[in-house]
Amino acid sequence: MTETVPDFTVVIPTYNYGAYLERAVDSVHAQTGPTREIVVVDDGSTDDTPAVAARLAAKITYVRQPNAGVAVARNAGIERARGRYILFLDADDRLADGALEHFHQAAIEHPEAVTLLGGYRSIGIDGIPVPKRSLPRMTTPTENFRRYVCRDFTIASGMAAVRRDALGDIRFPSGVTNGEDVVFFGQLLAWFPCWSFPAVVVEMFDHAARARRDYSRHLQNGTKTVDALFQPGVLPATALKLRPVFASRWLLSLARAALQGGDRKTARACYLKVLRQRGQDLLNLKQLGRLVRACWPGTGSFPRELARG
């Protein structure tokens, strides 16, 4: 008997998100149209996640592993996936109504696209939606990758569906603890066609325990994300040339994380590196204001190190 292949596999990695897991699973289970399977990968949770997963046993395939990080958890989901397309959904988010129908229609109309991107909606801690920019129209892999590393757009978990048969050995880098999705989607954009559409496919909820608020992870990871993405063989030669651009923007994001975590010394070091390597990236009011007001409050001027360049 031939095994039925689902249209989509939705991989949900979770670590101590038992309070949100059922909402995420139900948002997938309630989808209409395309067939789907749900693979929940528990990354060694110490809360009630196993008990929640047991209640949801009829809806999911449950995989539990020792705590190894979200990259390893997502890779475990890829290995279990049977669907034609794989979608990664964070356990504290939910798929929007009709999301899989939107992805399915895009797949039919653009079978050449390896990555399909939909829109997303952020929900603040106060429950109020936060307006977000629309995705740009995708063109060639070279141009899509350039705009991605220049941060013209971002790809958040839940807004992308990836053709499983095109993945090959592309996986989330296990040694990267922040920005592992940047490496994964960056490779896909650099090598393969992509298609975007405006319909909202995922709702992302902000909350005090959200992993993205853990600025220490960003700082501990440092520039590993840059090194993981920009290495020969991982990217085409044309894409490798964009390393200085991405490295500068990554340093600026590290500086911002340091400021939000109250670590002005690290922020200062990151800004100095940007100044020496790509000083033009500091020449906008947002970066200049952040540098002066946050790193050196009350001075009204640049420190001598920056003035010397």
VONU-747337 format. One record per residue: y, x, z of N, C-alpha, C in turn; residue in one letter. Coordinates in steps of 0.001 Angstrom, whole numbers, plus 500000, padded with zeros to 6 digits. Last residue first. Layout:
BEGIN
<pt <Y X Z> <Y X Z> <Y X Z> 'a'>
...
This chain:
BEGIN
<pt <557536 538296 514356> <556474 537988 513407> <555302 538892 513561> 'g'>
<pt <559730 538514 515989> <559322 539724 515269> <558299 539441 514197> 'r'>
<pt <559747 535923 516961> <560893 536368 516194> <560563 537636 515396> 'a'>
<pt <557421 535918 518445> <557495 535128 517220> <558662 535575 516354> 'l'>
<pt <558115 537645 520514> <556946 537956 519707> <556994 537203 518380> 'e'>
<pt <560333 536409 521738> <560546 537609 520932> <559356 537959 520040> 'r'>
<pt <560236 532802 521363> <559986 534047 522098> <560090 535236 521166> 'p'>
<pt <562967 530751 520200> <561641 531316 520017> <561470 532550 520889> 'f'>
<pt <564782 528489 522388> <564684 529512 521347> <563256 530012 521264> 's'>
<pt <564793 526787 524494> <565754 526521 523430> <565708 527553 522327> 'g'>
<pt <563392 526777 526867> <563976 528033 526414> <565046 527800 525357> 't'>
<pt <562163 524438 527687> <563433 524786 528307> <564073 526064 527800> 'g'>
<pt <558837 525531 527125> <559777 524460 527475> <561042 525006 528115> 'p'>
<pt <557014 526830 525167> <558100 527507 525865> <559170 526484 526249> 'w'>
<pt <555076 525038 524264> <554684 526384 524700> <555759 527058 525533> 'c'>
<pt <556522 522640 523765> <555312 522640 524580> <554952 524023 525107> 'a'>
<pt <558849 523247 522274> <558928 522376 523456> <557709 522497 524366> 'r'>
<pt <557952 525081 520246> <559067 525394 521142> <559021 524568 522422> 'v'>
<pt <555683 523797 519055> <555637 525191 519487> <556716 525476 520535> 'l'>
<pt <556625 521263 518418> <555508 521400 519354> <555456 522811 519930> 'r'>
<pt <558615 521930 516564> <558963 521240 517798> <557886 521381 518848> 'g'>
<pt <557074 523133 514566> <558123 523889 515241> <558491 523248 516577> 'l'>
<pt <555400 520994 513798> <554825 522208 514364> <555862 523027 515122> 'q'>
<pt <557352 519083 512938> <556350 518744 513949> <555802 520002 514615> 'k'>
<pt <558900 520367 510967> <559519 519969 512229> <558493 519680 513321> 'l'>
<pt <557419 523290 509555> <557705 521858 509503> <558145 521437 510894> 'n'>
<pt <556284 525967 509240> <557617 525568 508788> <557717 524067 508536> 'l'>
<pt <553841 526911 509771> <554642 526520 510929> <555998 525949 510544> 'l'>
<pt <552822 527750 507413> <552246 526536 507978> <552963 526076 509244> 'd'>
<pt <553962 530166 506839> <554550 528981 506216> <554004 527680 506791> 'q'>
<pt <552365 532134 507997> <553540 531664 508714> <554149 530409 508144> 'g'>
<pt <549549 533008 508082> <550122 532017 507152> <551323 531359 507826> 'r'>
<pt <549273 535236 509825> <548376 535052 508691> <548929 534095 507644> 'q'>
<pt <551206 535204 511810> <550902 536468 511147> <550089 536276 509870> 'r'>
<pt <551201 532525 512626> <552431 533142 512153> <552139 534407 511346> 'l'>
<pt <548577 532236 513530> <549026 531484 512352> <550266 532139 511758> 'v'>
<pt <548690 533913 515763> <547770 534214 514668> <548190 533503 513393> 'k'>
<pt <550579 532543 517321> <550881 533893 516856> <549980 534296 515695> 'l'>
<pt <549170 530182 517873> <550379 530126 517056> <550747 531503 516513> 'y'>
<pt <547135 531257 519518> <546803 530613 518240> <548011 530555 517321> 'c'>
<pt <548622 532155 521717> <547843 533112 520926> <547489 532536 519562> 'a'>
<pt <549649 529709 522666> <550565 530756 522214> <549829 531764 521317> 'r'>
<pt <547281 528462 523486> <548101 527875 522419> <549028 528917 521822> 'a'>
<pt <546523 530142 525573> <545687 530058 524371> <546468 529480 523207> 't'>
<pt <548688 529597 527318> <548400 530961 526899> <547568 530968 525619> 'k'>
<pt <548598 526895 527929> <549671 527386 527058> <549413 528796 526554> 'r'>
<pt <546615 524563 528539> <546384 526003 528391> <547407 526584 527414> 'd'>
<pt <546574 521800 528758> <547435 522551 529662> <547275 524058 529590> 'g'>
<pt <545242 520367 526866> <544482 520737 528039> <545278 521566 529032> 'g'>
<pt <547138 520205 524945> <546734 518951 525581> <545909 519217 526834> 'q'>
<pt <547213 522903 524219> <548385 522275 524826> <548000 520999 525559> 'l'>
<pt <544664 523164 523070> <545028 523964 524237> <546223 523352 524963> 'a'>
<pt <544858 521444 520904> <543887 521149 521953> <544227 521907 523229> 'a'>
<pt <546821 522847 519443> <547114 521507 519943> <546165 521127 521073> 'r'>
<pt <545412 525163 518846> <546642 525239 519634> <546985 523885 520242> 'a'>
<pt <543405 524084 517239> <543047 524724 518511> <544264 524812 519427> 'l'>
<pt <544953 523290 515092> <544264 522255 515869> <543804 522811 517208> 's'>
<pt <545783 525791 514223> <546791 524838 514689> <546146 523718 515504> 'l'>
<pt <543326 526813 513418> <544031 527444 514534> <545110 526517 515096> 'l'>
<pt <542885 525150 511227> <541983 525064 512381> <542627 525694 513614> 'w'>
<pt <544864 525980 509504> <544920 524615 510024> <543999 524430 511225> 'r'>
<pt <543939 528597 509035> <545250 528363 509622> <545335 526970 510244> 's'>
<pt <541481 528105 507817> <541525 528857 509076> <542853 528625 509790> 'a'>
<pt <542238 526837 505435> <541525 526085 506466> <541600 526782 507815> 'f'>
<pt <543529 529001 504168> <544220 527726 504363> <543564 526948 505500> 'v'>
<pt <541584 531026 504039> <542825 531239 504805> <543568 529936 505111> 'p'>
<pt <539517 529678 502371> <539304 530000 503788> <540619 530225 504547> 'r'>
<pt <539588 529200 499702> <540453 528375 500549> <540287 528665 502037> 'l'>
<pt <537687 530599 498383> <539045 531121 498340> <539999 530371 499262> 'k'>
<pt <535402 529075 498418> <535525 530139 499409> <536944 530699 499477> 'l'>
<pt <535579 527497 496150> <535905 526903 497438> <536117 527970 498513> 'a'>
<pt <534721 529209 494148> <536085 528677 494088> <536518 528102 495432> 't'>
<pt <532037 529654 494861> <533005 530750 494945> <534442 530238 494948> 'a'>
<pt <530678 526963 496901> <530917 527631 495618> <532002 528688 495777> 'p'>
<pt <529110 527520 500147> <530142 526941 499293> <530180 527649 497943> 'l'>
<pt <526894 528833 501044> <527175 527515 501608> <528173 526772 500729> 'v'>
<pt <527095 531151 499572> <525888 530344 499473> <526073 528953 500014> 'g'>
<pt <529199 532729 501944> <528602 532718 500608> <527282 531950 500604> 'p'>
<pt <531025 530592 504141> <530105 531703 503973> <529452 531594 502601> 'q'>
<pt <532725 528600 505718> <533108 529545 504663> <532203 530772 504667> 'f'>
<pt <531448 527191 507819> <531721 526554 506528> <531940 527574 505424> 'l'>
<pt <531198 528975 509932> <530024 528238 509477> <530231 527636 508097> 'a'>
<pt <533813 529899 510342> <532777 530833 509910> <531561 530114 509340> 'd'>
<pt <535040 527516 511208> <535533 528215 510015> <534441 529125 509461> 'v'>
<pt <533600 527020 513538> <533567 526051 512444> <534012 526696 511140> 't'>
<pt <534282 529089 515230> <532920 529042 514694> <532815 528088 513503> 'k'>
<pt <536670 529473 516535> <536698 529462 515074> <535295 529462 514457> 't'>
<pt <536003 527568 519437> <536879 528518 518755> <536846 528359 517245> 'g'>
<pt <534412 526336 521330> <533869 526532 519983> <534684 527544 519182> 'n'>
<pt <536141 526154 523454> <534936 526980 523586> <534318 527287 522226> 'q'>
<pt <537999 524325 522387> <538416 525691 522708> <537213 526622 522839> 'l'>
<pt <536459 522033 522106> <537166 522585 520946> <537514 524052 521200> 'h'>
<pt <535694 521593 524724> <534672 521854 523706> <535297 522512 522486> 'r'>
<pt <538091 520998 525978> <537429 522257 526311> <536354 522604 525285> 's'>
<pt <538796 518456 525246> <539468 519559 524568> <538794 520902 524855> 'y'>
<pt <537410 515679 524888> <536996 516868 525624> <537553 518101 524916> 'd'>
<pt <537903 513567 523315> <538932 513889 524297> <538602 515143 525100> 'r'>
<pt <535662 513166 521824> <536799 513785 521138> <537932 514143 522102> 'r'>
<pt <533982 511752 523541> <533752 513187 523351> <534947 513871 522708> 'a'>
<pt <535378 509481 525862> <535069 509804 524463> <534994 511317 524272> 'r'>
<pt <536018 508466 528286> <534860 509367 528231> <534524 509810 526811> 'a'>
<pt <538186 506751 527856> <538388 507963 528652> <537245 508961 528522> 'a'>
<pt <538286 505746 524405> <538040 505485 525820> <538075 506814 526558> 'h'>
<pt <538512 504137 521257> <538958 505203 522155> <538659 504781 523598> 'd'>
<pt <536261 503278 518763> <536893 502868 520012> <537264 504086 520865> 'f'>
<pt <536273 502512 515411> <536104 503591 516377> <536926 503278 517619> 'm'>
<pt <534562 500701 513036> <535594 500620 514063> <535288 501656 515124> 'e'>
<pt <533928 500916 509538> <533602 501288 510911> <534815 501113 511805> 'v'>
<pt <534828 500051 507094> <533386 499991 507338> <533003 500346 508775> 'v'>
<pt <537337 498579 505211> <537012 499144 506521> <535520 498959 506782> 'v'>
<pt <537854 499391 501779> <537353 498449 502783> <536984 499169 504082> 'a'>
<pt <538607 501272 499792> <539512 500987 500921> <538936 500106 502021> 'p'>
<pt <536460 504004 498797> <536937 502635 498607> <537694 502222 499875> 'f'>
<pt <535402 506924 496958> <535990 506262 498128> <536439 504857 497777> 's'>
<pt <532867 509217 496081> <533636 508026 495725> <534155 507386 496996> 'w'>
<pt <531956 512442 494779> <532213 511547 495909> <533013 510355 495407> 'c'>
<pt <529728 515002 493580> <530713 513929 493377> <530792 513004 494589> 'p'>
<pt <529230 518172 495383> <528780 516933 494746> <529915 515920 494542> 'f'>
<pt <530246 520518 496631> <529172 520616 495629> <528974 519360 494793> 'w'>
<pt <532246 519877 498430> <532425 521041 497556> <531425 521058 496404> 'a'>
<pt <531247 517705 499882> <532403 517513 499007> <532538 518642 498004> 'l'>
<pt <529146 518965 501285> <528860 517878 500350> <530008 517673 499371> 'l'>
<pt <530578 520803 502872> <529597 521263 501887> <529331 520186 500839> 'q'>
<pt <532086 519001 504439> <532745 519962 503571> <531811 520481 502491> 'g'>
<pt <530173 517698 505943> <530825 516948 504868> <531595 517868 503920> 'f'>
<pt <529414 519963 507603> <528452 519154 506857> <529111 518444 505676> 'f'>
<pt <531834 520868 508728> <530986 521773 507950> <530052 520972 507051> 'v'>
<pt <532675 518576 510054> <533550 519174 509041> <532740 520098 508134> 'v'>
<pt <530708 518193 511935> <530781 517244 510826> <531678 517766 509710> 'd'>
<pt <531303 520192 513732> <530055 520304 512981> <530028 519344 511792> 'e'>
<pt <533493 520154 515365> <533742 520273 513933> <532470 520466 513124> 'g'>
<pt <531938 521876 517918> <533096 521040 517582> <533401 521242 516109> 'n'>
<pt <529776 523506 518085> <529858 522404 519044> <531081 521517 518850> 't'>
<pt <527457 525156 516131> <528845 524694 516185> <528910 523468 517077> 'v'>
<pt <524835 525753 515743> <525604 526646 516607> <527056 526256 516765> 'g'>
<pt <523838 523909 513907> <523467 523762 515315> <524286 524649 516245> 's'>
<pt <525491 522236 511390> <525237 523564 511959> <525007 523498 513461> 'p'>
<pt <523754 519699 509654> <524821 519995 510609> <524509 521333 511277> 'f'>
<pt <522570 520672 506358> <522406 520076 507674> <523649 520365 508524> 'r'>
<pt <521113 521042 503277> <522395 520840 503957> <522153 520077 505250> 'i'>
<pt <518878 521351 501732> <518877 522001 503055> <520224 521895 503753> 'd'>
<pt <519041 518214 500231> <518403 519522 500196> <518348 520125 501582> 'g'>
<pt <520545 515864 499693> <520885 516721 500834> <520272 518115 500731> 'l'>
<pt <519857 514051 497807> <520731 515156 497385> <520996 516157 498496> 'a'>
<pt <518428 511995 498895> <517716 512869 497965> <518549 514062 497505> 'd'>
<pt <520314 510559 500429> <519343 511427 501094> <518693 512414 500126> 'r'>
<pt <523703 510212 500059> <522423 510057 499359> <521405 511059 499898> 'r'>
<pt <525587 508975 502762> <525193 510139 501966> <523826 509891 501334> 'v'>
<pt <528489 507361 503801> <527061 507207 503520> <526693 508283 502512> 'a'>
<pt <531054 507325 506226> <530428 507986 505083> <528954 507653 505000> 'a'>
<pt <532060 506377 508552> <532770 505984 507335> <532158 506592 506079> 'm'>
<pt <530543 507430 510600> <530503 505990 510373> <531180 505550 509099> 'g'>
<pt <532665 510026 511571> <531319 509469 511606> <531384 507956 511456> 's'>
<pt <535377 510660 509311> <534859 510389 510648> <533463 509802 510544> 'a'>
<pt <537064 512839 507472> <535866 512006 507391> <535317 511862 508801> 'i'>
<pt <540510 512946 506397> <539410 513342 507273> <538228 512407 507046> 't'>
<pt <542962 514345 504168> <542175 513229 504679> <541070 513790 505562> 'f'>
<pt <544362 516630 504071> <544972 515463 503440> <544218 514194 503815> 'd'>
<pt <543505 519051 505058> <543643 517930 505997> <544443 516777 505407> 'r'>
<pt <542720 521009 503443> <544161 520944 503701> <544512 519779 504620> 'c'>
<pt <540092 520391 503156> <540409 521521 504037> <541906 521603 504314> 'v'>
<pt <540463 518159 501392> <539796 518007 502687> <540161 519146 503634> 'y'>
<pt <541598 519172 499135> <542379 518220 499925> <541773 518033 501316> 'r'>
<pt <539451 520806 498297> <540766 521384 498588> <541574 520439 499469> 'r'>
<pt <537438 518929 497821> <537276 519904 498895> <538626 520502 499280> 'f'>
<pt <538524 517573 495619> <538208 516833 496847> <538101 517783 498031> 'n'>
<pt <538644 519642 493742> <539888 519060 494250> <539649 518275 495533> 'e'>
<pt <535884 520167 493379> <536822 521241 493725> <538092 520687 494349> 't'>
<pt <534791 517633 492626> <534413 518283 493884> <535394 519371 494315> 'p'>
<pt <537473 515502 491343> <536416 516496 491166> <536014 517095 492514> 't'>
<pt <538354 512758 493145> <538357 513255 491763> <537182 514226 491584> 't'>
<pt <539082 509811 495064> <538324 511031 494862> <538339 511444 493383> 'm'>
<pt <542112 508671 496358> <541111 508491 495310> <540404 509820 495084> 'r'>
<pt <542462 508911 499947> <542905 509147 498570> <541775 508843 497595> 'p'>
<pt <542339 506304 502413> <541727 507455 501776> <542300 507656 500378> 'l'>
<pt <545270 505337 504256> <544165 505040 503359> <543608 506335 502791> 's'>
<pt <546036 505994 507716> <546282 506174 506290> <545043 505818 505474> 'r'>
<pt <545992 503441 510246> <545560 504710 509697> <545872 504762 508204> 'k'>
<pt <547102 501843 513258> <547157 501978 511797> <546744 503369 511348> 'p'>
<pt <544933 500837 515771> <545915 501861 515418> <545934 502016 513900> 'v'>
<pt <544457 497807 517624> <544143 498657 516479> <545283 499617 516171> 'p'>
<pt <544183 497675 521146> <545044 497393 519986> <544685 498333 518834> 'i'>
<pt <542886 498330 523438> <542273 497324 522582> <543060 496998 521337> 'g'>
<pt <543824 500409 524890> <544381 499097 525222> <543806 497978 524362> 'd'>
<pt <542680 502523 523605> <542159 502171 524931> <542636 500790 525355> 'i'>
<pt <542563 501456 520110> <543069 502195 521252> <542433 501748 522563> 'g'>
<pt <540504 501749 517424> <540891 500792 518460> <541307 501585 519694> 'i'>
<pt <540768 502453 513997> <540715 502973 515363> <541215 501900 516323> 's'>
<pt <538862 501858 511182> <539891 501286 512046> <539703 501865 513451> 'r'>
<pt <538316 503171 507871> <537976 502987 509283> <539168 502433 510042> 'y'>
<pt <536806 502915 504551> <537911 503032 505496> <537446 502850 506934> 'g'>
<pt <534197 504923 503040> <534950 503705 503270> <536052 503940 504281> 'g'>
<pt <532616 506966 500694> <533542 506911 501827> <534250 505570 501883> 'l'>
<pt <529644 508458 499752> <530464 507260 499623> <531318 507137 500875> 'l'>
<pt <528267 511193 498081> <528921 510720 499299> <529792 509525 498988> 't'>
<pt <527297 511292 495510> <526391 511656 496601> <526939 511158 497939> 'v'>
<pt <527680 509361 492650> <528317 509832 493882> <527269 510097 494953> 'a'>
<pt <526372 508173 490576> <526519 509630 490533> <527067 510201 491832> 'e'>
<pt <526552 505464 490901> <525290 506112 491288> <525366 507637 491268> 'p'>
<pt <528678 503373 491373> <528882 504826 491224> <527631 505577 491664> 'h'>
<pt <527819 500773 491671> <528857 501030 490677> <529051 502515 490400> 'e'>
<pt <525924 501066 493717> <525534 500482 492430> <526522 500851 491339> 'i'>
<pt <527500 502097 495761> <526371 502877 495262> <525906 502372 493899> 'a'>
<pt <529255 499992 496224> <529792 501253 495720> <528675 502117 495134> 'a'>
<pt <527431 498140 497255> <528123 497843 496003> <528695 499113 495383> 'q'>
<pt <526716 499466 499613> <525696 499152 498605> <526338 498886 497249> 'h'>
<pt <529102 499538 501070> <528469 500784 500646> <527485 500532 499499> 'f'>
<pt <529460 496750 501428> <530466 497549 500716> <529864 498861 500212> 'h'>
<pt <527166 496164 502910> <527360 495522 501603> <528388 496289 500776> 'e'>
<pt <527652 497585 505219> <526572 498028 504343> <526643 497365 502971> 'l'>
<pt <529877 496069 506275> <529992 497490 505918> <528912 497927 504933> 'a'>
<pt <529990 493480 507220> <529924 493679 505776> <529950 495122 505328> 'g'>
<pt <531873 494300 510073> <531110 493278 509355> <531149 493559 507853> 'd'>
<pt <531694 497778 510959> <532446 496553 510698> <531558 495573 509950> 'a'>
<pt <529730 499386 513405> <529972 499107 511999> <530750 497801 511873> 'l'>
<pt <531222 501004 516254> <530442 499912 515665> <530743 499811 514176> 'r'>
<pt <530836 503598 518798> <531554 502884 517741> <530698 501731 517234> 'd'>
<pt <529323 505098 520465> <530401 504320 521089> <531274 503614 520053> 'd'>
<pt <527541 506502 518894> <527009 505445 519745> <528088 504600 520403> 'a'>
<pt <528486 507007 515490> <528566 507394 516894> <528192 506210 517778> 'd'>
<pt <526444 507062 512700> <527324 506215 513499> <527321 506707 514937> 'l'>
<pt <525839 508073 509483> <525860 508536 510873> <526899 507728 511642> 'f'>
<pt <523631 507095 506958> <524949 506885 507549> <524864 507299 509015> 'l'>
<pt <521932 507779 503982> <522006 507985 505431> <523450 507815 505880> 'i'>
<pt <520100 506075 501468> <521364 506625 501950> <521288 506750 503473> 'y'>
<pt <517464 505370 501372> <518043 506033 500198> <519373 506697 500558> 'r'>
<pt <515656 506015 504461> <516533 505271 503577> <517039 506074 502393> 'g'>
<pt <514289 507398 506315> <513542 507019 505116> <514439 506358 504077> 'r'>
<pt <514735 509935 508821> <515298 508931 507910> <514398 508683 506704> 'a'>
<pt <513931 512013 510380> <513232 510731 510554> <513648 509692 509518> 'r'>
<pt <515685 514011 509645> <514254 514239 509436> <513457 512940 509570> 'e'>
<pt <518105 512905 510501> <517876 513121 509073> <516382 513268 508794> 'i'>
<pt <517766 513041 513275> <517841 511742 512612> <517586 511848 511118> 'g'>
<pt <517930 515755 513626> <516676 515086 513968> <516618 513708 513322> 'a'>
<pt <520604 516073 512954> <519580 516672 512094> <518210 516053 512364> 'n'>
<pt <521778 514804 515145> <521929 514222 513804> <520887 514782 512840> 'r'>
<pt <520985 516607 517157> <520580 515207 517213> <520693 514554 515838> 'a'>
<pt <522280 518945 516411> <520819 518933 516427> <520309 517489 516434> 'v'>
<pt <524930 518021 516761> <524476 518522 515465> <522958 518470 515372> 'a'>
<pt <525162 517366 519476> <525162 516290 518487> <524685 516756 517118> 'v'>
<pt <522908 519115 521735> <524159 518911 521005> <524020 517912 519882> 'g'>
<pt <520686 519243 523248> <520900 520360 522334> <522177 520201 521511> 'a'>
<pt <518586 518069 525693> <519990 518182 525312> <520235 519438 524488> 'n'>
<pt <515431 517169 524246> <516214 517884 525264> <517643 518057 524775> 'p'>
<pt <515207 513852 522747> <515064 515304 522687> <515788 515929 523880> 'q'>
<pt <513809 510884 521493> <514457 511561 522620> <514167 513056 522538> 'r'>
<pt <514199 508249 519321> <513792 509643 519418> <514538 510256 520601> 'v'>
<pt <513308 505092 518211> <513938 505855 519288> <513331 507250 519359> 'y'>
<pt <514205 502805 515879> <513274 503907 516094> <513961 504837 517080> 't'>
<pt <515029 499357 516736> <515316 500767 516468> <514059 501625 516467> 'i'>
<pt <514437 496783 517479> <515461 496963 516447> <515577 498407 515975> 'k'>
<pt <512678 496751 519542> <512296 496008 518342> <513255 496246 517182> 'a'>
<pt <514024 498148 521592> <512888 498763 520896> <512522 498059 519598> 'a'>
<pt <516063 497642 523295> <516353 497503 521869> <515186 497955 520991> 'l'>
<pt <515125 498262 525777> <515459 496851 525508> <515647 496597 524016> 'r'>
<pt <514982 501031 525442> <513744 500268 525612> <513977 498788 525345> 'a'>
<pt <517675 501721 525390> <516878 501879 524168> <515580 501087 524256> 'a'>
<pt <518269 501266 528071> <518925 500459 527043> <518116 500521 525751> 'v'>
<pt <516685 503277 529212> <516421 501874 529549> <517051 500943 528516> 'a'>
<pt <517870 505623 528148> <516477 505283 527852> <516143 503816 528128> 'p'>
<pt <520597 505357 529253> <520321 505258 527820> <518856 504944 527519> 't'>
<pt <521609 505570 531808> <520606 504526 531558> <520269 504368 530083> 'd'>
<pt <521925 509163 531887> <522341 507841 532364> <521242 506826 532033> 'd'>
<pt <521289 511485 530701> <520898 511364 532105> <521351 510036 532706> 't'>
<pt <520019 512292 527419> <520913 511555 528314> <520356 511486 529734> 's'>
<pt <519014 513897 525278> <518789 514258 526674> <519700 513556 527659> 'g'>
<pt <520075 512514 522968> <520198 513959 523168> <520108 514322 524653> 'd'>
<pt <518388 510234 521187> <518915 510439 522538> <518889 511941 522834> 'd'>
<pt <518883 508715 518273> <518442 510007 518792> <519156 510252 520112> 'v'>
<pt <517836 505940 516560> <518648 506371 517701> <518057 507677 518221> 'v'>
<pt <517885 504605 513475> <517251 505693 514215> <518214 506141 515304> 'v'>
<pt <517309 501699 511774> <518187 502319 512767> <517395 503375 513522> 'i'>
<pt <517322 500638 508367> <516605 501013 509572> <517592 501720 510481> 'e'>
<pt <517907 497985 505980> <518307 499139 506760> <517327 499393 507897> 'r'>
<pt <518828 496374 502906> <517858 496657 503967> <518269 497925 504701> 't'>
<pt <521934 494623 502239> <520980 495720 502042> <520008 495872 503215> 'p'>
<pt <522746 491651 503756> <522590 492277 502435> <521536 493361 502406> 'g'>
<pt <524488 492142 506881> <523822 491309 505881> <523669 492100 504585> 't'>
<pt <524181 493382 510217> <524645 493523 508837> <523835 492620 507903> 'q'>
<pt <523146 493385 512753> <523770 492143 512288> <524267 492219 510842> 'a'>
<pt <522353 495982 513204> <521322 494959 513059> <521887 493672 512484> 'h'>
<pt <524832 497191 513596> <524023 497535 512417> <523002 496439 512147> 'v'>
<pt <525696 496057 515930> <526592 495998 514773> <525868 496363 513483> 's'>
<pt <523629 496682 517676> <523776 495283 517240> <524681 495173 516027> 'd'>
<pt <524158 499432 518058> <522913 498987 517430> <523055 497568 516887> 'v'>
<pt <526683 499321 519353> <526511 500037 518093> <525275 499544 517347> 'a'>
<pt <526075 497833 521663> <527093 497348 520724> <526928 498008 519360> 'r'>
<pt <524207 499514 522904> <523778 498207 522404> <524779 497635 521414> 'e'>
<pt <525772 501795 523661> <524720 501876 522641> <524336 500519 522061> 'l'>
<pt <527555 501841 525736> <528051 501433 524427> <526956 501260 523386> 'y'>
<pt <526306 502727 528017> <527194 501574 528150> <527647 501034 526802> 'a'>
<pt <525005 505058 527278> <524229 503850 527461> <525084 502591 527524> 'g'>
<pt <525794 507603 526600> <526589 506483 526105> <525813 505172 526215> 'y'>
<pt <524543 510056 527007> <525177 509356 528143> <526147 508268 527687> 'n'>
<pt <524552 510533 523739> <524414 511328 524954> <525229 510659 526056> 'y'>
<pt <523182 509835 520568> <523809 509371 521799> <523540 510336 522939> 't'>
<pt <523330 509130 517073> <523089 510092 518157> <523789 509605 519420> 'p'>
<pt <522069 507084 514842> <522979 506961 515975> <522610 508000 517026> 'i'>
<pt <521807 506572 511452> <521441 507488 512526> <522499 507407 513619> 'v'>
<pt <520622 504256 509344> <521786 504503 510186> <521311 505335 511380> 'v'>
<pt <519525 504267 506122> <519137 504659 507472> <520425 504934 508233> 't'>
<pt <519321 501819 503524> <520106 502678 504412> <519326 503034 505673> 'f'>
<pt <517287 500588 502078> <518486 501062 501377> <519249 502074 502217> 'd'>
<pt <513899 501593 502843> <515140 500846 503104> <516310 501416 502317> 'p'>
<pt <510977 501374 501050> <512049 502306 501398> <513325 501506 501655> 'v'>
<pt <507756 500449 501882> <509066 499961 501478> <510136 500914 501971> 't'>
<pt <504885 502111 500717> <505835 501921 501806> <507176 501458 501266> 'e'>
<pt <502165 500606 499082> <503382 501390 498959> <504360 501070 500088> 't'>
<pt <498798 500848 500000> <500000 500000 500000> <501239 500874 500000> 'm'>
